[in-house]
Amino acid sequence: MNLNRLAYFAAVVDTGSFTRAAERLGITKAVVSQQVAQLERDLRTSLLVRTTRRVHPTEAGSMLHARCVIILREAEDAFDELAQAAAEPTGTLRITAPNDYGTAVVAPVAAAFTSRYPACRVEQTLSDQTMDLGSGRVDMAIRVGWLVDSSLQARKIGSFRQFLVSAPAFADRIATARDPEGLAALPFIANLALREPLSWSFSRDDHDRRVVRMHGSIAIDTTPGVLAAVRAGGGLSVLPDFLVADDLASGRLVHALPEWRLASGGIYTVYPAARFRPPKVTAFVDMLVEADRKRGQAAF
């Protein structure tokens, strides 16, 4: 099928006239009329009702026009995306991300991004509160954990593990514990950014599962603040691997009960509703995916 005929037909329905359709398309009325007539012969059905004042679609024509609108819009988007992909990223990229992941991963990527693309600026908002993407104030958001709203335009770019950690001062007391319940009485630093900061589900060998309520001694509303308190010896806490990997490798923190696992979570890029992404967004996400891939390879 000649797809140009679909464009000619859609233009006639949109304008209600062969003459106006020809003017919109920049071709002669005779060409439009000839191509639409050929489309009707190809489909063996009447698509238009022609009167002296206006052209109206038949029932079959209305059905075809609805499909044509989608096909032509998708084709237009395809050309726009290719043009955007070939363009150099420019302008200000506005990102929102959680405090912990934004500090540990996104900020270094932003530095590398502006170095690679000097025509770009990055404005990064760090907050554990979920920002409304419909406000138009951000180009993309980073969400860490578990997405609640399935209607979001999102892409999973990685995952993370959670570790129960403490300062080395608690190592001897941790060593005597055989299971998570054995640590429940130790001081615990609660992260108020979480829905259930004291209740944690542990599993071992895919069969043994325990839900333990920890003894909260300190409560802090940001994850980096929790990390600072753990480093200072304030107690145990659960923290993501991307935030504690260096501390565990250097011995500044201790991984408690490594044979017991906590739930893993996802890392997502989330976007406002749009038909295609500008080059600055696409380029930044590509760099973020690569950074998270390298982080995963380096994880222990």
TORKOL-4160 file (C-alpha; in steps of 0.2 Angstrom, whole numbers, padded with zeros to 4 digits, m for minus):
300
<pt num="1" X="0000" Y="0000" Z="0000"/>
<pt num="2" X="0006" Y="0018" Z="m0004"/>
<pt num="3" X="0006" Y="0026" Z="0013"/>
<pt num="4" X="0006" Y="0043" Z="0005"/>
<pt num="5" X="m0012" Y="0040" Z="0001"/>
<pt num="6" X="m0016" Y="0039" Z="0019"/>
<pt num="7" X="m0009" Y="0056" Z="0022"/>
<pt num="8" X="m0019" Y="0063" Z="0007"/>
<pt num="9" X="m0035" Y="0055" Z="0014"/>
<pt num="10" X="m0032" Y="0061" Z="0032"/>
<pt num="11" X="m0029" Y="0079" Z="0025"/>
<pt num="12" X="m0046" Y="0079" Z="0016"/>
<pt num="13" X="m0055" Y="0073" Z="0031"/>
<pt num="14" X="m0047" Y="0085" Z="0042"/>
<pt num="15" X="m0050" Y="0100" Z="0031"/>
<pt num="16" X="m0067" Y="0094" Z="0023"/>
<pt num="17" X="m0061" Y="0099" Z="0006"/>
<pt num="18" X="m0050" Y="0092" Z="m0008"/>
<pt num="19" X="m0045" Y="0110" Z="m0012"/>
<pt num="20" X="m0039" Y="0114" Z="0006"/>
<pt num="21" X="m0031" Y="0097" Z="0008"/>
<pt num="22" X="m0021" Y="0101" Z="m0008"/>
<pt num="23" X="m0016" Y="0118" Z="m0001"/>
<pt num="24" X="m0010" Y="0110" Z="0016"/>
<pt num="25" X="0000" Y="0097" Z="0007"/>
<pt num="26" X="0007" Y="0109" Z="m0006"/>
<pt num="27" X="0001" Y="0098" Z="m0021"/>
<pt num="28" X="m0012" Y="0100" Z="m0034"/>
<pt num="29" X="m0031" Y="0096" Z="m0031"/>
<pt num="30" X="m0030" Y="0083" Z="m0045"/>
<pt num="31" X="m0017" Y="0073" Z="m0037"/>
<pt num="32" X="m0026" Y="0073" Z="m0020"/>
<pt num="33" X="m0042" Y="0067" Z="m0029"/>
<pt num="34" X="m0033" Y="0054" Z="m0039"/>
<pt num="35" X="m0024" Y="0047" Z="m0025"/>
<pt num="36" X="m0039" Y="0046" Z="m0013"/>
<pt num="37" X="m0049" Y="0038" Z="m0027"/>
<pt num="38" X="m0036" Y="0025" Z="m0029"/>
<pt num="39" X="m0036" Y="0022" Z="m0010"/>
<pt num="40" X="m0054" Y="0018" Z="m0011"/>
<pt num="41" X="m0052" Y="0006" Z="m0026"/>
<pt num="42" X="m0038" Y="m0003" Z="m0016"/>
<pt num="43" X="m0049" Y="m0005" Z="m0001"/>
<pt num="44" X="m0064" Y="m0009" Z="m0012"/>
<pt num="45" X="m0075" Y="0003" Z="m0001"/>
<pt num="46" X="m0081" Y="0021" Z="m0001"/>
<pt num="47" X="m0072" Y="0032" Z="0011"/>
<pt num="48" X="m0079" Y="0049" Z="0007"/>
<pt num="49" X="m0096" Y="0057" Z="0004"/>
<pt num="50" X="m0094" Y="0071" Z="m0008"/>
<pt num="51" X="m0106" Y="0086" Z="m0008"/>
<pt num="52" X="m0105" Y="0103" Z="m0017"/>
<pt num="53" X="m0100" Y="0111" Z="0000"/>
<pt num="54" X="m0090" Y="0099" Z="0010"/>
<pt num="55" X="m0083" Y="0081" Z="0010"/>
<pt num="56" X="m0088" Y="0069" Z="0024"/>
<pt num="57" X="m0081" Y="0052" Z="0029"/>
<pt num="58" X="m0092" Y="0037" Z="0028"/>
<pt num="59" X="m0093" Y="0025" Z="0042"/>
<pt num="60" X="m0078" Y="0015" Z="0035"/>
<pt num="61" X="m0069" Y="0032" Z="0031"/>
<pt num="62" X="m0071" Y="0037" Z="0050"/>
<pt num="63" X="m0063" Y="0021" Z="0055"/>
<pt num="64" X="m0049" Y="0022" Z="0043"/>
<pt num="65" X="m0046" Y="0041" Z="0048"/>
<pt num="66" X="m0044" Y="0036" Z="0066"/>
<pt num="67" X="m0031" Y="0024" Z="0062"/>
<pt num="68" X="m0022" Y="0036" Z="0050"/>
<pt num="69" X="m0021" Y="0049" Z="0064"/>
<pt num="70" X="m0011" Y="0037" Z="0075"/>
<pt num="71" X="0000" Y="0030" Z="0060"/>
<pt num="72" X="0004" Y="0048" Z="0055"/>
<pt num="73" X="0008" Y="0054" Z="0072"/>
<pt num="74" X="0019" Y="0039" Z="0076"/>
<pt num="75" X="0028" Y="0043" Z="0059"/>
<pt num="76" X="0030" Y="0061" Z="0064"/>
<pt num="77" X="0037" Y="0056" Z="0081"/>
<pt num="78" X="0049" Y="0044" Z="0073"/>
<pt num="79" X="0056" Y="0058" Z="0063"/>
<pt num="80" X="0057" Y="0070" Z="0078"/>
<pt num="81" X="0066" Y="0057" Z="0088"/>
<pt num="82" X="0079" Y="0054" Z="0075"/>
<pt num="83" X="0081" Y="0072" Z="0073"/>
<pt num="84" X="0083" Y="0074" Z="0092"/>
<pt num="85" X="0095" Y="0059" Z="0093"/>
<pt num="86" X="0106" Y="0068" Z="0080"/>
<pt num="87" X="0106" Y="0084" Z="0089"/>
<pt num="88" X="0119" Y="0089" Z="0102"/>
<pt num="89" X="0112" Y="0090" Z="0120"/>
<pt num="90" X="0109" Y="0108" Z="0125"/>
<pt num="91" X="0100" Y="0118" Z="0139"/>
<pt num="92" X="0096" Y="0116" Z="0157"/>
<pt num="93" X="0092" Y="0098" Z="0163"/>
<pt num="94" X="0081" Y="0098" Z="0179"/>
<pt num="95" X="0082" Y="0082" Z="0189"/>
<pt num="96" X="0075" Y="0077" Z="0206"/>
<pt num="97" X="0082" Y="0062" Z="0216"/>
<pt num="98" X="0082" Y="0055" Z="0233"/>
<pt num="99" X="0095" Y="0062" Z="0245"/>
<pt num="100" X="0106" Y="0046" Z="0246"/>
<pt num="101" X="0106" Y="0040" Z="0228"/>
<pt num="102" X="0106" Y="0058" Z="0222"/>
<pt num="103" X="0122" Y="0062" Z="0232"/>
<pt num="104" X="0131" Y="0045" Z="0229"/>
<pt num="105" X="0127" Y="0042" Z="0210"/>
<pt num="106" X="0118" Y="0056" Z="0202"/>
<pt num="107" X="0129" Y="0071" Z="0207"/>
<pt num="108" X="0145" Y="0063" Z="0200"/>
<pt num="109" X="0136" Y="0059" Z="0184"/>
<pt num="110" X="0130" Y="0077" Z="0183"/>
<pt num="111" X="0148" Y="0083" Z="0184"/>
<pt num="112" X="0153" Y="0071" Z="0170"/>
<pt num="113" X="0138" Y="0076" Z="0160"/>
<pt num="114" X="0142" Y="0095" Z="0160"/>
<pt num="115" X="0160" Y="0091" Z="0156"/>
<pt num="116" X="0155" Y="0081" Z="0141"/>
<pt num="117" X="0141" Y="0093" Z="0135"/>
<pt num="118" X="0147" Y="0110" Z="0140"/>
<pt num="119" X="0131" Y="0118" Z="0132"/>
<pt num="120" X="0121" Y="0110" Z="0146"/>
<pt num="121" X="0118" Y="0115" Z="0164"/>
<pt num="122" X="0111" Y="0103" Z="0177"/>
<pt num="123" X="0099" Y="0108" Z="0191"/>
<pt num="124" X="0097" Y="0094" Z="0204"/>
<pt num="125" X="0085" Y="0094" Z="0218"/>
<pt num="126" X="0088" Y="0082" Z="0232"/>
<pt num="127" X="0073" Y="0077" Z="0242"/>
<pt num="128" X="0066" Y="0061" Z="0249"/>
<pt num="129" X="0049" Y="0069" Z="0246"/>
<pt num="130" X="0041" Y="0063" Z="0229"/>
<pt num="131" X="0039" Y="0078" Z="0217"/>
<pt num="132" X="0024" Y="0080" Z="0206"/>
<pt num="133" X="0031" Y="0078" Z="0188"/>
<pt num="134" X="0015" Y="0086" Z="0181"/>
<pt num="135" X="0021" Y="0103" Z="0187"/>
<pt num="136" X="0033" Y="0106" Z="0173"/>
<pt num="137" X="0047" Y="0110" Z="0184"/>
<pt num="138" X="0058" Y="0095" Z="0181"/>
<pt num="139" X="0063" Y="0085" Z="0166"/>
<pt num="140" X="0065" Y="0068" Z="0175"/>
<pt num="141" X="0065" Y="0061" Z="0192"/>
<pt num="142" X="0075" Y="0047" Z="0199"/>
<pt num="143" X="0065" Y="0035" Z="0210"/>
<pt num="144" X="0073" Y="0022" Z="0221"/>
<pt num="145" X="0064" Y="0007" Z="0229"/>
<pt num="146" X="0047" Y="0001" Z="0223"/>
<pt num="147" X="0036" Y="0011" Z="0211"/>
<pt num="148" X="0018" Y="0013" Z="0218"/>
<pt num="149" X="0010" Y="0022" Z="0203"/>
<pt num="150" X="0011" Y="0010" Z="0188"/>
<pt num="151" X="0004" Y="0024" Z="0176"/>
<pt num="152" X="0021" Y="0033" Z="0176"/>
<pt num="153" X="0032" Y="0033" Z="0161"/>
<pt num="154" X="0047" Y="0025" Z="0169"/>
<pt num="155" X="0062" Y="0015" Z="0165"/>
<pt num="156" X="0071" Y="0003" Z="0177"/>
<pt num="157" X="0090" Y="0007" Z="0175"/>
<pt num="158" X="0097" Y="m0004" Z="0190"/>
<pt num="159" X="0094" Y="m0012" Z="0207"/>
<pt num="160" X="0101" Y="m0011" Z="0224"/>
<pt num="161" X="0103" Y="m0022" Z="0239"/>
<pt num="162" X="0100" Y="m0017" Z="0257"/>
<pt num="163" X="0112" Y="m0021" Z="0271"/>
<pt num="164" X="0111" Y="m0021" Z="0290"/>
<pt num="165" X="0126" Y="m0012" Z="0296"/>
<pt num="166" X="0135" Y="m0004" Z="0311"/>
<pt num="167" X="0151" Y="0004" Z="0317"/>
<pt num="168" X="0165" Y="m0009" Z="0322"/>
<pt num="169" X="0161" Y="m0005" Z="0340"/>
<pt num="170" X="0146" Y="m0017" Z="0339"/>
<pt num="171" X="0155" Y="m0031" Z="0330"/>
<pt num="172" X="0157" Y="m0042" Z="0346"/>
<pt num="173" X="0139" Y="m0040" Z="0350"/>
<pt num="174" X="0134" Y="m0044" Z="0332"/>
<pt num="175" X="0145" Y="m0059" Z="0332"/>
<pt num="176" X="0135" Y="m0068" Z="0346"/>
<pt num="177" X="0119" Y="m0066" Z="0337"/>
<pt num="178" X="0113" Y="m0081" Z="0327"/>
<pt num="179" X="0098" Y="m0073" Z="0319"/>
<pt num="180" X="0090" Y="m0056" Z="0317"/>
<pt num="181" X="0080" Y="m0057" Z="0333"/>
<pt num="182" X="0096" Y="m0058" Z="0342"/>
<pt num="183" X="0100" Y="m0040" Z="0336"/>
<pt num="184" X="0083" Y="m0033" Z="0340"/>
<pt num="185" X="0088" Y="m0026" Z="0357"/>
<pt num="186" X="0103" Y="m0017" Z="0350"/>
<pt num="187" X="0101" Y="0002" Z="0347"/>
<pt num="188" X="0094" Y="0005" Z="0330"/>
<pt num="189" X="0094" Y="0021" Z="0320"/>
<pt num="190" X="0077" Y="0023" Z="0311"/>
<pt num="191" X="0076" Y="0032" Z="0294"/>
<pt num="192" X="0060" Y="0042" Z="0295"/>
<pt num="193" X="0060" Y="0044" Z="0276"/>
<pt num="194" X="0053" Y="0026" Z="0276"/>
<pt num="195" X="0036" Y="0020" Z="0279"/>
<pt num="196" X="0041" Y="0007" Z="0292"/>
<pt num="197" X="0058" Y="0012" Z="0298"/>
<pt num="198" X="0058" Y="m0001" Z="0313"/>
<pt num="199" X="0050" Y="m0016" Z="0305"/>
<pt num="200" X="0062" Y="m0027" Z="0294"/>
<pt num="201" X="0059" Y="m0043" Z="0284"/>
<pt num="202" X="0074" Y="m0055" Z="0283"/>
<pt num="203" X="0076" Y="m0071" Z="0273"/>
<pt num="204" X="0088" Y="m0085" Z="0272"/>
<pt num="205" X="0089" Y="m0100" Z="0260"/>
<pt num="206" X="0073" Y="m0094" Z="0252"/>
<pt num="207" X="0063" Y="m0103" Z="0266"/>
<pt num="208" X="0067" Y="m0095" Z="0283"/>
<pt num="209" X="0059" Y="m0078" Z="0284"/>
<pt num="210" X="0058" Y="m0067" Z="0300"/>
<pt num="211" X="0050" Y="m0050" Z="0302"/>
<pt num="212" X="0059" Y="m0041" Z="0316"/>
<pt num="213" X="0055" Y="m0025" Z="0325"/>
<pt num="214" X="0071" Y="m0016" Z="0330"/>
<pt num="215" X="0073" Y="m0005" Z="0345"/>
<pt num="216" X="0074" Y="0013" Z="0339"/>
<pt num="217" X="0086" Y="0024" Z="0348"/>
<pt num="218" X="0088" Y="0038" Z="0336"/>
<pt num="219" X="0077" Y="0044" Z="0322"/>
<pt num="220" X="0083" Y="0054" Z="0307"/>
<pt num="221" X="0073" Y="0060" Z="0291"/>
<pt num="222" X="0087" Y="0058" Z="0278"/>
<pt num="223" X="0097" Y="0043" Z="0273"/>
<pt num="224" X="0114" Y="0052" Z="0273"/>
<pt num="225" X="0110" Y="0058" Z="0291"/>
<pt num="226" X="0107" Y="0040" Z="0296"/>
<pt num="227" X="0123" Y="0035" Z="0288"/>
<pt num="228" X="0132" Y="0048" Z="0298"/>
<pt num="229" X="0125" Y="0042" Z="0314"/>
<pt num="230" X="0129" Y="0024" Z="0310"/>
<pt num="231" X="0147" Y="0029" Z="0307"/>
<pt num="232" X="0148" Y="0038" Z="0323"/>
<pt num="233" X="0143" Y="0023" Z="0333"/>
<pt num="234" X="0125" Y="0027" Z="0336"/>
<pt num="235" X="0118" Y="0010" Z="0332"/>
<pt num="236" X="0113" Y="m0002" Z="0318"/>
<pt num="237" X="0103" Y="0003" Z="0303"/>
<pt num="238" X="0098" Y="m0003" Z="0286"/>
<pt num="239" X="0106" Y="0006" Z="0272"/>
<pt num="240" X="0107" Y="0003" Z="0253"/>
<pt num="241" X="0123" Y="m0004" Z="0245"/>
<pt num="242" X="0127" Y="0011" Z="0234"/>
<pt num="243" X="0129" Y="0022" Z="0250"/>
<pt num="244" X="0139" Y="0009" Z="0261"/>
<pt num="245" X="0150" Y="0000" Z="0249"/>
<pt num="246" X="0165" Y="0010" Z="0252"/>
<pt num="247" X="0163" Y="0010" Z="0271"/>
<pt num="248" X="0161" Y="m0009" Z="0271"/>
<pt num="249" X="0176" Y="m0012" Z="0260"/>
<pt num="250" X="0187" Y="m0001" Z="0270"/>
<pt num="251" X="0181" Y="m0008" Z="0287"/>
<pt num="252" X="0173" Y="0008" Z="0293"/>
<pt num="253" X="0157" Y="m0001" Z="0294"/>
<pt num="254" X="0152" Y="m0020" Z="0298"/>
<pt num="255" X="0139" Y="m0030" Z="0288"/>
<pt num="256" X="0128" Y="m0038" Z="0301"/>
<pt num="257" X="0122" Y="m0056" Z="0298"/>
<pt num="258" X="0127" Y="m0056" Z="0279"/>
<pt num="259" X="0119" Y="m0073" Z="0277"/>
<pt num="260" X="0102" Y="m0065" Z="0280"/>
<pt num="261" X="0095" Y="m0055" Z="0266"/>
<pt num="262" X="0084" Y="m0040" Z="0265"/>
<pt num="263" X="0073" Y="m0035" Z="0251"/>
<pt num="264" X="0081" Y="m0028" Z="0235"/>
<pt num="265" X="0074" Y="m0013" Z="0226"/>
<pt num="266" X="0074" Y="m0005" Z="0209"/>
<pt num="267" X="0082" Y="0011" Z="0203"/>
<pt num="268" X="0070" Y="0020" Z="0190"/>
<pt num="269" X="0070" Y="0035" Z="0179"/>
<pt num="270" X="0053" Y="0043" Z="0178"/>
<pt num="271" X="0047" Y="0056" Z="0166"/>
<pt num="272" X="0033" Y="0068" Z="0163"/>
<pt num="273" X="0021" Y="0064" Z="0150"/>
<pt num="274" X="0029" Y="0067" Z="0133"/>
<pt num="275" X="0029" Y="0060" Z="0115"/>
<pt num="276" X="0048" Y="0060" Z="0115"/>
<pt num="277" X="0063" Y="0065" Z="0125"/>
<pt num="278" X="0075" Y="0079" Z="0122"/>
<pt num="279" X="0093" Y="0075" Z="0119"/>
<pt num="280" X="0099" Y="0081" Z="0136"/>
<pt num="281" X="0087" Y="0069" Z="0144"/>
<pt num="282" X="0092" Y="0054" Z="0133"/>
<pt num="283" X="0111" Y="0058" Z="0135"/>
<pt num="284" X="0110" Y="0059" Z="0154"/>
<pt num="285" X="0100" Y="0043" Z="0156"/>
<pt num="286" X="0113" Y="0034" Z="0145"/>
<pt num="287" X="0127" Y="0040" Z="0157"/>
<pt num="288" X="0117" Y="0036" Z="0172"/>
<pt num="289" X="0114" Y="0018" Z="0166"/>
<pt num="290" X="0132" Y="0016" Z="0162"/>
<pt num="291" X="0137" Y="0022" Z="0180"/>
<pt num="292" X="0125" Y="0011" Z="0188"/>
<pt num="293" X="0131" Y="m0004" Z="0178"/>
<pt num="294" X="0149" Y="0000" Z="0184"/>
<pt num="295" X="0143" Y="0001" Z="0202"/>
<pt num="296" X="0134" Y="m0016" Z="0200"/>
<pt num="297" X="0150" Y="m0024" Z="0193"/>
<pt num="298" X="0160" Y="m0017" Z="0208"/>
<pt num="299" X="0148" Y="m0023" Z="0221"/>
<pt num="300" X="0153" Y="m0037" Z="0232"/>
